[in-house]
């Protein structure tokens, strides 16, 4: 089990670090194999924010919560992560135990499996990141896919909860 606890603009007290390691360590009952987690603790004015990121079988489980104190924020974020992991495990179990039909025309509805209900094609013209953010805001979307004019790679710009923007680009 490898749990990294770091503070953003602060030193993490030993008591809080032990509490985080104890709570995150309980996730081992859901996860087979080695457990790794990154926990970031942040205090901004009167907001106590805890963020947990855990890789899980090629998927990334992430949760962020804020509360009146750091210990409560840890409890809330662990609860959120547990729900995500349980949901993921339920989907994997349902996928493995799905009945296989002998008739190809038979459709098996899976209550846990999301499906694509709309397909949209759009042109990808090269543009600057600022232009992509402007286009996303004009459309009123939470994200925008574009070809970055600087790197010539497909990228995604998205609006974050804190009002700022994020940029996703593939590694070369």
NUVEX-129404 format. One line per 5 residues: number of its first residue (from 1); their letters; for each residue x, y, z of C-alpha. Coordinates in steps of 0.001 Angstrom, whole numbers, plus 500000, padded with zeros to 6 digits. Each point is the difference from the previous one (the first is absolute). Layout:
BEGIN
NUM = a = X/Y/Z; ...
% end
This chain:
BEGIN
1 = xxxxx = 500000/500000/500000; 501471/503339/498899; 498129/503092/501143; 501500/503424/499366; 498582/502856/502071
6 = xxxxx = 501077/503493/499103; 498874/503448/500979; 499413/502842/497617; 501479/503146/501562; 500127/498264/503379
11 = xxxxx = 501753/497341/502042; 497846/496949/500702; 499813/499245/503735; 501022/496467/500988; 496584/499298/501562
16 = xxxxx = 498235/500903/496737; 502467/497961/497961; 499385/496934/502207; 496234/500517/499741; 500156/500224/496190
21 = xxxxx = 502190/496884/499747; 497592/498085/502268; 496915/501053/498008; 501532/499475/496552; 501502/496710/501199
26 = xxxxx = 496466/498672/500507; 499584/500139/496220; 502130/496834/499778; 496874/497953/500720; 498597/501135/496636
31 = xxxxx = 503189/499896/497958; 502011/496943/499074; 503724/500545/499571; 502169/502864/501177; 498223/503171/501068
36 = xxxxx = 501444/503370/499025; 498376/503314/500792; 500897/503661/499869; 498307/502233/502552; 500252/503776/499802
41 = xxxxx = 498942/502137/502961; 499317/503700/499527; 498708/502842/502165; 498707/503124/498231; 498613/502607/502374
46 = xxxxx = 497312/498068/501909; 499746/497153/497446; 501667/496665/500834; 500422/497977/496799; 501173/496390/499658
51 = xxxxx = 500602/498368/496611; 500679/496268/499522; 501199/498418/496736; 500405/496229/499618; 500888/497984/496897
56 = xxxxx = 497812/496894/499779; 500444/497407/497239; 500797/502592/497335; 497266/502344/501246; 500518/503069/502157
61 = xxxxx = 497750/500454/503039; 499953/503567/501282; 498081/501849/502658; 500132/503477/501464; 498049/501303/502973
66 = xxxxx = 500033/503003/502269; 498753/500378/503556; 500380/502101/503137; 503047/498007/501103; 502485/497706/498279
71 = xxxxx = 498942/496833/501822; 496381/500417/498848; 501188/500680/496452; 502035/496758/500099; 496910/498053/501119
76 = xxxxx = 497877/501528/497216; 502525/499356/497237; 500596/496396/501112; 496241/499430/499954; 499889/501355/496452
81 = xxxxx = 502952/497827/498895; 498404/496903/501569; 496813/500590/498005; 501996/500380/496785; 501975/496799/500642
86 = xxxxx = 496851/498041/500926; 498306/501231/496818; 503040/499011/497945; 500177/496534/501596; 496250/499489/499419
91 = xxxxx = 500403/500848/496320; 502932/497609/499631; 498070/497213/501751; 496879/500637/497880; 502078/499988/496825
96 = xxxxx = 501617/496659/500899; 496748/498313/500999; 497980/501301/497035; 498122/497184/498229; 501183/499259/496480
101 = xxxxx = 497172/499572/497490; 500169/497409/497256; 497934/502214/497676; 501891/503005/498611; 496805/502067/499662
106 = xxxxx = 499248/499707/503724; 500891/503113/501937; 500863/499696/503665; 499242/503142/501972; 502567/500704/502670
111 = xxxxx = 498695/502390/502656; 503513/500974/501070; 501482/500521/496550; 499724/503509/498501; 499456/500099/496270
116 = xxxxx = 500599/502542/497255; 496749/501736/499166; 501369/502691/497690; 502886/500221/497548; 501256/503384/498874
121 = xxxxx = 502616/500824/497358; 501732/503354/499906; 502899/501584/498121; 503267/500379/501925; 501755/503140/498930
126 = xxxxx = 503294/501006/501616; 499549/502744/502585; 501717/501550/502993; 499008/498964/503516; 498481/503445/500715
131 = xxxxx = 497879/499719/496859; 498825/496527/501052; 498977/501336/503438; 498093/502832/498345; 498275/497543/497628
136 = xxxxx = 499073/497714/502934; 498488/502930/501908; 498100/501204/496927; 498485/496538/499576; 499202/499773/503716
141 = xxxxx = 501743/496622/500348; 502080/498688/502892; 502754/498767/497662; 501232/500504/496433; 502060/497689/497760
146 = xxxxx = 502364/501691/497544; 503324/499681/498163; 502621/502071/501832; 501680/502315/497474; 503267/500000/501992
151 = xxxxx = 500421/496242/500435; 497850/498707/497083; 498482/497479/502462; 496373/499411/500857; 499249/501629/503350
156 = xxxxx = 497088/500575/502356; 499417/503162/501978; 497517/499822/502888; 498528/502209/502699; 501019/499048/503551
161 = xxxxx = 497825/500232/503131; 502139/502860/501297; 499172/502144/496929; 503373/499517/498310; 500706/497883/496924
166 = xxxxx = 501843/496739/499433; 501771/498747/496874; 500367/496323/499100; 502619/499063/497421; 501298/496557/499068
171 = xx = 503621/499156/500759; 502208/499808/496954
% end
